Amino acid sequence: MVTVIDNLRETTVRPRHPEKARLPDTPVLPKPPWIRVKVPGAHAFDATRAILREHRLHTVCDEAACPNIGECWGKRHATVMIMGDTCTRACAFCNVATGKPGALDAGEPARVGKAVAALNLAHVVLTSVDRDDLDDGGASHFARTIEAVRQEAPGATVEVLTPDFLRKVGALQTVIAARPDVFNHNVETAPSLYRRIRPGADYLHSLALLAHAKRLDPYVFTKSGIMVGLGETGVEIATVMDNLRAADVDFLTIGQYLQPTRKHAAIDRFVTPEEFQSYRRLAEDKGFLLVASSPMTRSSYHAAEDFERLKAARHAMAGV
C-alpha cells in the first residue's frame, strides 16, 4: 500500500544536481528535536498534487525539497515555480537543478491562472528559476503570469518571489508594472558568505533591487528572507537587517538552513528556537512591519496569512 509518507518522499527526495556529483560530500548533521516536518493529510495533499500535475506546473515546494510541503499541500497551498525546473545558477544551498534551461512555455501563464482558480487560492506565490539566458531574465513571463492569475482568479492576491535580474535593464519595471501585491526577493545570507553560498549573485544589487521596487510602487509590500546556520555571525545578521530596512523592506523572514543533500553546503549549526525569537524581537525593534522567524520559516510559508497580517500592520501604522 502506498502511504502519504511514501507520496511525500516521492515528491521531495530526488537527485537534483547530477552536475554536482564531482563535488566532495559534506557532513550531514543529525536534526535536533525542534526540527519537525508535519505529516500531510492524504486527501488534500493528493488533490493539490493532482491539480498541479493536471496543469503541468512546477512548484518550488517540490523542486527545492521544501520541508513544509506536506503541511502546505495539505492545505491546498503551493508556490508555483514558472519558467521551467532548470536554473542557470548553482547556489550551494539550493536543490533546484542547474543546467541549460529549455525555451519558455507560452501556455504556462494561462495554466497557472487556471490552477490558482482550481485550488481556490486567496493568495498565490509565484517564483522562478534564474533565467540568465533570457534578455529580460523572464520578467515579461512573470508579468504575463500575474495577468493570467488576475483574469482566472480575480479575487486572488499575488506575491512574486523573483530572481535578482542582474544586468537585465528594465526587468524590475516590467514586473512592478504588472502590480503584484507583494514583491519578494531574498538576500539569502550575509554578504561574507556569498562567494561560497550564492555565487553569481551580488548582495548590493539585491538590496538595490528591493529599494527600487518600493520606489517604483510605494504601495507594494516588499519582502526578503535570510537563512541562518551557514556560518554567519549575530553581528552580520543585525547588519543585514539594517541594510534591508535602509532599502525600505517591509517584511523579513528568517529560517534555518537545511542541507538538501551531501553535495550541498554543510550546516554550520542548528539555531535554537530561542535564538529565532531573539532575532524576531531585534528585527521588530528595527522597524519591519512584519517578521517571521522560526526554524521552519520559509519565504512563502504561511504567505496568505502573513499577507493579511501585513495589511493589518500597515493599517495600524497609518492610524497612528
C-alpha positions in Angstrom: 0.0 0.0 0.0 1.3 3.5 -0.9 1.1 5.8 2.1 1.0 9.6 2.4 4.6 9.4 3.6 5.6 7.5 0.6 3.9 10.1 -1.6 5.8 12.9 0.2 9.1 11.1 -0.1 8.5 10.5 -3.8 7.7 14.2 -4.2 10.7 15.7 -2.4 13.6 13.3 -2.3 15.1 13.1 -5.8 18.6 13.7 -7.1 18.5 17.3 -8.4 22.2 18.0 -9.1 23.8 15.4 -11.4 26.5 18.1 -12.3 27.5 18.3 -8.6 28.4 14.7 -8.4 32.1 15.7 -8.8 31.9 17.7 -5.5 33.1 16.1 -2.3 30.4 15.0 0.2 29.8 17.4 3.1 28.7 16.1 6.5 25.0 16.0 7.3 24.3 16.9 11.0 21.5 15.0 12.8 18.5 17.2 13.2 17.6 18.5 16.7 14.2 17.7 18.2 12.8 21.1 17.3 13.1 20.4 13.5 9.9 18.5 12.8 8.1 18.0 9.4 4.3 17.8 9.6 2.7 14.8 8.0 0.1 15.9 5.4 -3.5 14.9 5.2 -3.7 12.3 2.4 -6.8 13.7 0.6 -5.9 17.4 0.4 -2.2 16.6 -0.4 -3.1 14.3 -3.2 -5.8 16.7 -4.5 -3.2 19.6 -4.7 -0.7 17.4 -6.4 -3.3 16.2 -8.9 -4.3 19.8 -9.8 -0.6 20.8 -10.3 0.1 17.8 -12.4 -3.0 18.3 -14.5 -1.8 21.8 -15.4 1.8 20.7 -15.9 3.2 23.1 -13.3 6.4 23.0 -11.3 6.5 24.2 -7.7 9.4 25.3 -5.5 7.9 23.1 -2.8 8.8 20.1 -4.9 11.9 21.2 -6.8 13.6 22.7 -3.8 12.6 19.9 -1.4 10.9 22.3 1.0 10.3 20.7 4.4 6.9 22.3 4.7 5.5 20.7 1.5 3.3 18.3 3.5 1.6 21.0 5.6 1.2 23.5 2.7 -0.1 21.0 0.1 -2.3 19.5 2.8 -3.9 23.0 3.0 -4.1 23.2 -0.9 -1.4 25.9 -0.9 1.6 25.7 -3.3 4.3 28.1 -4.6 4.3 27.9 -8.3 7.7 27.9 -10.0 7.5 29.3 -13.5 9.9 29.2 -16.5 10.9 25.5 -16.1 12.7 23.4 -13.5 16.3 24.1 -14.5 18.2 27.1 -13.1 21.2 28.9 -14.8 22.9 29.3 -11.5 24.2 26.8 -9.0 23.8 28.1 -5.5 25.3 25.9 -2.8 22.1 25.8 -0.7 19.5 25.1 -3.4 18.1 21.8 -4.5 16.8 23.0 -7.9 18.6 21.5 -10.9 21.3 23.5 -12.6 21.9 23.5 -16.4 20.8 24.9 -19.7 17.0 25.6 -19.5 14.6 25.0 -22.3 12.5 27.6 -24.2 9.8 29.4 -22.3 6.4 27.7 -22.4 4.0 30.4 -23.8 1.0 28.5 -22.4 2.3 28.3 -18.9 0.8 31.7 -17.6 -2.7 30.6 -18.6 -2.2 27.2 -16.9 -1.0 28.9 -13.7 -4.1 31.1 -13.7 -6.4 28.1 -14.2 -4.6 26.1 -11.4 -4.9 29.0 -9.0 -8.7 29.1 -9.7 -8.9 25.3 -9.3 -7.1 25.4 -6.0 -9.4 28.3 -5.0 -6.4 30.3 -3.6 -6.9 33.6 -1.9 -3.2 34.4 -2.2 -0.7 32.9 -4.6 3.1 33.0 -4.6 4.8 32.9 -8.0 8.6 32.3 -8.1 11.0 31.1 -10.7 14.4 29.7 -11.5 17.1 32.1 -12.5 17.0 32.6 -16.3 20.2 34.5 -17.0 19.9 33.2 -20.6 16.9 35.5 -21.3 17.3 39.1 -22.3 14.9 40.2 -19.6 15.6 37.4 -17.1 12.0 36.3 -17.5 10.4 39.5 -16.3 7.8 39.6 -19.1 6.8 36.0 -18.3 6.3 37.0 -14.7 4.1 39.8 -15.9 2.0 37.6 -18.2 1.5 35.1 -15.3 0.3 37.8 -13.0 -2.1 39.0 -15.6 -3.4 35.4 -16.2 -4.0 34.9 -12.5 -5.9 38.1 -12.3 -8.0 37.0 -15.2 -8.8 33.5 -14.0 -8.9 34.2 -10.2 -9.7 37.9 -9.9 -10.1 37.6 -6.1 -6.6 36.3 -5.5 -3.8 38.5 -4.4 -0.4 37.9 -6.0 3.1 37.6 -4.4 6.1 37.3 -6.6 9.5 35.9 -5.4 11.8 36.9 -8.2 15.4 36.4 -9.2 17.8 39.4 -8.9 17.5 40.3 -12.7 21.2 41.0 -12.6 22.3 43.0 -15.7 18.7 42.9 -17.0 17.8 46.5 -17.6 14.1 47.3 -17.3 13.2 43.8 -15.9 12.1 45.0 -12.5 10.0 47.8 -14.1 8.2 45.1 -16.1 7.3 43.1 -13.1 6.2 46.0 -10.9 4.1 47.4 -13.8 2.0 44.2 -13.5 1.1 45.3 -10.0 1.9 42.4 -7.7 0.6 42.8 -4.2 3.9 41.6 -2.7 7.4 41.9 -4.2 9.8 39.4 -2.6 13.5 38.9 -3.4 15.7 37.0 -0.9 19.1 38.2 0.0 19.5 34.6 1.5 22.6 35.1 3.7 25.3 37.5 4.9 27.4 39.1 2.2 30.6 37.5 3.6 29.1 34.1 2.6 28.0 35.0 -1.0 31.1 33.7 -2.7 30.6 30.2 -1.2 26.8 30.1 -0.9 25.3 32.3 -3.6 27.9 32.6 -6.4 26.7 34.6 -9.4 24.7 37.0 -7.2 25.6 40.4 -5.8 24.4 41.4 -2.3 24.4 45.2 -3.0 22.5 44.6 -6.2 19.8 42.6 -4.4 19.4 45.4 -1.8 19.2 48.0 -4.7 16.5 45.8 -6.4 14.4 45.8 -3.3 14.8 49.6 -2.7 14.0 50.3 -6.4 10.8 48.1 -6.3 9.5 50.3 -3.4 10.4 53.5 -5.3 8.5 52.2 -8.4 5.4 51.4 -6.4 5.4 52.8 -2.8 2.2 50.8 -2.0 3.6 47.3 -2.9 4.7 45.3 0.1 8.4 44.4 -0.1 9.8 41.3 1.4 13.1 39.5 1.8 14.5 36.5 3.6 17.6 35.0 5.1 18.8 31.6 6.1 20.8 31.1 9.3 23.1 28.2 10.3 25.5 28.7 7.4 28.3 30.3 9.5 27.1 33.8 9.7 27.6 35.8 13.0 25.0 37.6 15.1 26.6 40.9 14.1 26.2 40.0 10.4 22.5 39.2 10.9 21.9 42.5 12.6 23.7 44.3 9.7 21.7 42.5 7.1 18.5 43.7 9.0 19.8 47.3 8.9 20.6 47.0 5.2 17.1 45.7 4.4 15.4 48.4 6.5 17.5 51.0 4.7 16.1 49.5 1.5 12.6 50.1 2.9 11.8 46.4 3.1 8.5 45.7 5.0 8.7 42.0 5.8 11.6 39.9 6.9 11.6 36.0 7.0 14.4 34.1 8.9 14.6 30.4 8.8 17.0 27.5 9.5 19.1 26.4 6.5 18.5 22.7 5.9 21.0 20.8 3.8 19.2 19.1 0.8 22.0 16.6 0.1 25.6 15.8 0.9 26.5 17.7 -2.3 25.2 21.0 -0.9 26.7 23.4 1.6 27.1 21.9 5.1 25.1 23.2 8.0 27.3 25.1 10.4 24.9 24.8 13.3 21.2 24.5 14.2 19.9 27.7 15.6 17.7 27.3 18.6 14.0 28.4 18.8 15.0 30.8 21.5 17.6 32.5 19.2 15.0 32.8 16.5 12.7 34.6 18.9 15.6 36.9 19.7 16.1 37.6 16.0 12.4 38.4 15.7 12.4 40.9 18.5 15.6 42.5 17.1 14.0 42.9 13.7 10.8 44.2 15.1 12.8 46.8 17.0 14.5 47.8 13.8 11.1 48.7 12.3 9.9 45.9 10.0 6.2 45.8 9.5 6.2 42.0 9.9 8.8 39.4 10.9 8.6 35.7 10.6 11.4 33.9 12.4 11.5 30.2 13.3 13.4 27.1 12.4 10.8 26.1 9.8 10.1 29.5 8.3 10.5 29.8 4.5 9.8 32.6 2.1 6.3 31.6 1.2 5.4 29.6 4.3 2.0 30.9 5.6 2.1 33.6 2.9 -1.6 34.1 2.7 -1.9 34.6 6.5 1.1 36.8 6.5 -0.3 39.0 3.8 -3.4 39.7 5.9 -1.1 40.5 8.8 0.9 42.9 6.6 -2.2 44.7 5.6 -3.3 45.0 9.2 0.1 46.2 10.3 0.1 48.9 7.6 -3.4 50.0 8.5 -2.5 50.2 12.2 0.6 52.3 11.4 -1.4 54.6 9.2 -3.9 55.1 12.1 -1.2 56.2 14.5 
